[in-house]
């Protein structure tokens, strides 16, 4: 097994504890929000961007892939870059460049230039979340770790639940340009907080001299290419597309090259042996299952309301904001309190159980469901988001080797970005395929000349007769076909909820395989009756 002598020696910065921890936490909050909102920009706001930039459907799809794929390319290496160059250099100048590019993009209408700027925009954005997470461990006192990690963890659910409403607000009231221009305000503010909240650090010339640049490029390129292939697969029909097969095959070959590189170089950057711990491997799998299970909130609910309910983003976003995002202001402190006093496995079980219950509830939907019918589901999902990702990250950190911190962070970022975006792409394919299957099955029961079909067409034609007898029959046939498509879509969304339900059940099974983490800064402290019993038994508790 290759050595890793040049790894980061631990979580603390060479510059010491942050002089102003509040600013450091503020940087974490702003960076996390900005990264997650912009990741949703090309999903929720893509129809508006296509219209604003005069893009075709295919061009819009590549705009989305370029922005997110570039984030995936850079994110795994950010922890190493922050260790070598310091957080101020990794976040300070890039935040200003990001603000400039965010200001310029709305004025660009040449597609190649737009793609190029979107790639640079994504590369800079990909540094924000990993670098701000490094602030927590390198510059904050231990007592600040849990609340700061909670901000990092909960940003996913909060951004998913607020971005839909925010996109609608920008487009309807301020102008679509503010989808980008909010970064002009937030990014420099984040950079200022980084300078105020983190100490100055010298460049680590020893790590720089032994940099594994090949490993970083191979891992980033392989994962981003695989993502691009999966993201475009649904549009280009998977195996029928040479582009999709080239991206996926090329990404797989580069990943094999990365594994070979990490086995041969003297000081590997992210050797896979960091994953050989049982709890670490299971926790990464659980993070992947969390991202897939939470698709019921980020994808199924808003897409159902848009496709079947015909609601605009700001209309469905009000549901997610009110019952998904706002409850987190109560749920996050509750999650922190639970983790201070209960084993992380107990909290994770409750979180995944809430996801399972929400998805099982979703399997009962019909085309008559309106926005108010999803309130209970969104509330359960908010509880699941608050009680799942945070304890999983704490489990990972409690079982990780501090001497492999940068390698460990690389795989967390792959699961964070790659898992989520690949999950969205695969869910889109699942819904499309299931809709086609259900349309075929339903169509078998609608035969020309069937008594029920003839009666339904006569009823529909009678409704349209007042608007012209000649077109009444054609409109009746079109309306019946629309009913079939609507019901096929409803059945596809039910299958989507079933899929997320079984993913949550699988996650609960994986939680059962986790073992207790070794003692450390995140070890829970008993309270109340349990604390009294331990003291009487002579066990020291804090």
TORDRENBA-308059 format. One record per residue (C-alpha): x, y, z. Coordinates in steps of 0.001 Angstrom, whole numbers, plus 500000, padded with zeros to 6 digits. Layout:
XYZ...
END
This chain:
500000500000500000501391503385499039502468505710501772500815509022502521503545510768504441502749514130502958499165514201504139497748517020506159498722516388509773495394517352511252492422519624511274493966522711512843495308525524510733498965526502510813497637530009511413495762529009514580492205529446515806490052532029514027490327535471515688486622536158514966484704532855514837481390534591514051482798535812510728484109532334509943480671530820510568479120533579508434481450532654505586480374529021505891476719530063505762477069532363502747479307530010500787477026527047501391473894528951500393475458530418497264476781527055496060473522525210496580471334527949495134473443528169491986473358524389491629469556524669491514469772527615489141470049525435486048467224523122487107464470525356488482465405528427486444466536526716483234463319527432481235463681531152481995467381531098481116466702529379477801464257532133476915466551534919478118469592533635476210467526532467473176468778528904473594467301525757472133466467522769474310469774521028473555471826524172474199470049524704477525470822521129478554474532521609477851474497524908479775473310523000482841475823520174482353478753522585481898477969524540485068477563521545487365480196519319485712482884521947486304481913522094489994482363518334490253485764518621488535487276521027491083485462520165494338487448517028495348490772518919495227489683522010497180490535520636500637494096519913499467494377523341497825493183525005501051495737523008503043498587524084500753497694527676499890495506528644502852491822529454502989492274533157502291493951532492498942491488529760497933488380531797498770489441535461498693490459536184495085488114533519493588485120535126495316485872538439493577486422536767490195483178534860490689481338538138491333482741539679488122481765536668485993478306536554487594477842540191486572479014539593482975477101536403482099473620537995481615475090540267478903476537537361476869474495535937473978477175534038472051476698530376472982480386529265472981481298532264475142478347531534477432479480527912477873483067528997478567481964531520481200479606528950482738482499526498483099484674529114484845481661530139486937481177526504488015484880525983488765484901528967491119481591527963492676482915524446493271485508525820495695483029527498498048481438524622499978484567522427500415486683525425501420484132526765503881483913523305505463487688523454505967487162526688507937485260524682510535488088522255511293491103524434510694490078527688512359487158527208514776487305526079518411485919522582518983482809523925520724481875525667517441482274522558515296478833521008515710476800524196515039479018525095512057478778521593510577475008521800511100474959524897508871477008523017506281474769519945506435471402521649506466472286523971503586471200521241501141467621520956502332467306524675503041468576525666499593466339523102497878463287524398499713464015528114499234465558528190495762462287527476493957460596530473495575463654532674495143464001531838491451460331532725490933460731535985492848463775537051490861462188536254487499458828537874488255459897540949490239463593541791489803464477540255486451466083536966485468469534538622485555469410538462489355469699534692489125473365535521488498473683538985490021472949537848493561476467536390493431477815539895492798476620540824496298477047537581498248480433536333496968482506539432497934480731539503501302481742535880501824485332536688500848485389539597503327484154537307506115486871534796505233489530537497505647487993538652508922487371535162510311490490533192509325494168533849510102496816534387507459498636531164506511501928530657504690502085528428501625502978524834502527505938524432500144506624520855501206503160519625500179503340521760497033506627520138495950505103516656496318501744517526494776499897514686493088498552516851490258497919513846488045495698512189490641493659515358491160493092515896487445492263512231486810489715511994489634488027515313488853487907514659485106486616511098485512483762511978487848482733515074485851482732513094482584480608510333484106478219512966485432477999514644482002477227511302480354474495510490482863473067514014482733472819513938478928471765510283478800468103510962479444467997513486476576470149511568474072468684508092474765471617506490476581473200503625474622471897505004471324474123508065471693477817507990470876478332511148472940476873509564476075478826506335475655482060508250474988481613510356478147480771507420480429483430505106478965486068507834478973485216508726482584485485505075483644488893504726481930490164507886483623488950506617487005490892503383486513493882505557485614493358507485488859493402504248490895496604503128489165498191506545489719497364506527493441498965503082493792502204504133492082502995507683493195505198508196496260502749510468498085499227509787496784496674512527497120493508510493497731494320506800497998491249504582498289492604502948501450491013505831503384487686504112502646488646500734504080487187501496507496483808499804507937482053502839509364483591505222506821482529503087503859479020502588505221478664506294506029479601507287502469477042504793501151474471506281503526475233509808502277474622508561498732471357506928499829470384510168501577470889512189498386468790509683496426466057509416499067465739513190499396465005513423495667461365512995496685461604516526498066463916518176495555462494516537492437459230514625492835457070517125494753457903520321492749457941518452489424454549516832490131453063520229490971454548521658487756453621518748485452450228517721486857449215520791488887450579523230486247452038525488488947454823528025488410458020527680490502457043530494492864453657528813493485455083525401494366458035527097496053455737528657498636454902525157499888458582524181500170459523527486501800456738527431504407456758523768505378460237522707504302462708525549504914461217527559507780460771524564510150464532523999509894465127527007512128463635524863514898464755521450513636468457522291513283468916523316516962466948520187517897469286518074515763472349519641517435470884518971520909470112515345519997473653514778518732475116516177521950473210513582524001472374510607521744474330508255519525474413509429515917472967506107514754469782506745516745469322510169515146469985508798511647467370506091512132464750508705513019465731510783509973465518507947507467462285506718509076460764510155508397461901509955504774460404506471504454457084507650505937456962510697503644457644508605500542455116505966501549452567508760501955453458510003498485452537506661496901448872507487497614448779510544495342446261511049492507445856513686489804443496515532492173446262516271494667446883520003495027449615521969496774447990521682500221447929517878499993451743517779500154452068519698503437452496516569505588454982515032503159457136518178503021457118518490506832458266514880507240460973515449504648462134518583506505462523516483509665464375513828507667466769516358506169467496517888509579468143514532511286470012512624508581472906514385506843474355516104509931474706512912512027476095511084508970478827513707508587479543513486512324479788509686512002482271510063509148484394512562511043484318510485514228485670507450512368488155509192510055491934509390510350493017513065510774496278512330508920494209511537505792491987514614506048492432515912502495491962512476500911488914511890503047487456515300502064487857514447498370485502511479498622482992513458500688482820516025497885482321513312495269479363511968497240478065515489497947478057516816494389478390513772492167475878511647494052473233514379494154473515515420490515473774511867489207470723510999491309468728513822489690469736512600486223468785509004486998465466510033488574464605511923485394465258508775483395463246506655485836460213508948485523460460509068481722460714505303481331457948504574483834455661507115482124456222505360478792455507501965480333452301503145481997451177504921478808451586501646476950449647499677479572446833502231479760446655502422475976445951498695475785442598499320477512441600502111475118440701500389471856438894501910468894435226500876468981435228499916472661431881500777474264433374502823477106435754504646474768432955505530472352430779506811475206433606508944476604434377510426473153430705511284472636430560513055475995433698515032475258432591515874471715429298517159473120431190519583475349433172520926472394430266521052469947429389524630470863432798525722469585432439524028466207431091520609465204433909520003462726436662520132465320434690518615468212435643514990467515439335515777467074439377517798470270437644514933472094440307512469470950443068514881471978441501515391475391441223511636475986444879511216474986445748513980477463443892512102480214445914508979479457449198510900479544448205512608482804447415509321484522450605507753483165452577510630484678450786510222488016451645506502488061455267507347487183455498509738490147453988507063492397456759504722491207459248507485492009457965507693495587458133503898495864461744503973494675462667506605497285460823504614499965462845501464499300466054503497499202465181504786502695464527501216503878467894500148502414469533503015504295467967501850507566469476498428506931472914500004506404472574501987509646472099498693511488475599497646510306477332500709511772479356500214514936479899502702517762482396505440516903485581505755518982485633508463521688486304511958520405485047515553520345481655514432519000481016511712521586477521512332523046477184513137526736474319511460528661471905513647530571469165513409533188468526509948534670471192508279532525473814510753533760472875510137537411473087506358537009476536506577535402477822508808538194476552506391540845478400503611539042481605505643539271481742506573535589483004510106534936480667512126532730480821515717531596
END
